[in-house]
Amino acid sequence: MKALLLHEPNQWKSMKLEEVEAPDPAVGEVLVEVHAVGLNPVDYKIATNGHPAWTYPHILGLDVAGVVQALGEGVEDLHVGDRVVYHGDLQKKGGYAEYDVTTAHTVSVIPDAVSFEEAAALPTAGYTAYQAIHRKLPLENINTILIHAGAGGVGGFAIQLAKAAGKTVLTTASSKKHDHVRSLGADYAIDYRNEDVGQKVDEITNGRGVDAVIDAVSRENATASLDYLAHLGHIVYIAGKPDFDKVKPFTKVVSYHEIALGAIHQADIESQKDLAVMGDDMLHRVAEGTLWSLLSETIAFEEVPQALERLSERHVQGKIVTKVKA
């Protein structure tokens, strides 16, 4: 099969299509003919230094959509020919290839109304946002949510999910992206480059602060966000934990929630099945038109290295997906 091969760490910009032996499904796995793969910043970030579990040449690519071609021993709930999407295990070879294998209990069957490209745009960013909104936050006690980087993948999905849950959504984005984040459902857009975020949050909430913050920017941004929280507020962090010492004991009584989507692959099987549950729900929403996949660009397979480089420069809005099978 053809695959984009990473021959050693930090060589992701020079990956080329090469021939490599196709994998076989093990017990509890399925072999998938890959049709589309979503690109994510984690691809180039981990590839820059490599991973201790990898052998080379390695194949990147976590968000895979395709067609089941073969079933491993013990797989009963899927069938050859099923259209599926899944979030792959970072420690294993991935989906930038014509064929890939994955655990059967983590895949979601794609509805007919959803394309392979739309489905492949969902897993990493979408499931991360889903965990933040629906697995970490006590939504019944939350009215206002500040979602940082609303024009990004995680932020874009989080805005849509939070708004669908009936919450008042604030988000940070550059001014040129305000129309975009409002189209996703944001009630308030704050220009983090030219406005004082804390001051704007105070104005919008009449000095109370927000009930929750979702931060996928940095440890420093998460730490600054502690000032924006109301009493009994919650912060969900994805790109680094905040400095907890900033909030003194017996003051705001803040709750902290970490998101690390990839860690689920090292958990027990019952926990891993939640990947399929989240995928099923998000695919249903896309199919019925209540969630946008954020798909903004479809590229050729050989264009992946150049597109990853654009991602690394942080100038991409929405999700880029490569079409592997024409």
C-alpha angles and dihedrals in degrees: 000000000000119000140164102250127207104204097186140350118296093017096105093113090062099046113138135186109268138165118262135161115274117242126246123224115251126207109312094010136109131214111230128198100221117231102165139006128196118226120229137181089241088069095067095029095060093035090058093070100015128227128269091232095055128099119197139283087043129188119221127202128104106183108067133173124181149108127298109245103172139009125225121223113292098020109133108150097063133059137207106267096034114139106229143174129198148166109244130219110263091215093061133062111282146212107283086107141079091256135026138173128222141164111282095220093062100054129097124210111238116234116237091247092061122076124223089247094053091048093049090054092064118061113071099033096027099048090044090055090044091053090049095050104032106025104037110029124072092227094187088067097043128085105158127044128184110206114191122216094016093178091060127086100262092037094048093053092042092054091053094046094045092049091047087055089057099253130144105248127208119182141180120230139138113275093252089061097049094098089051096052091044089053087057091055107271112152094198130025119198121199100225091191098057105019134065101247095202092050092050092049089052091050094049095045097038090246096306099106128223125298093229142013126202112199125187095158112080147309089264093052091047090051092051089049092063087078091059096059127104123225110294088016126160131224122197112196128193107163101046137333118267123243098269092196090072090078110062119222117269095020120089095353094217124195118219126208127186123206120200106157096185092058089073090077089066092050128088120290094254090057091046091055088070088076088067092044092053091044093050092053095046093047090051090053092049091048093052093045099246095112128046115217090218088232104163105158139022117201138185119264095249091053094067097099092052091046091050088053089054089050090053089056090056095230098119123105117198127356129319117210128186119219106223100176118042 
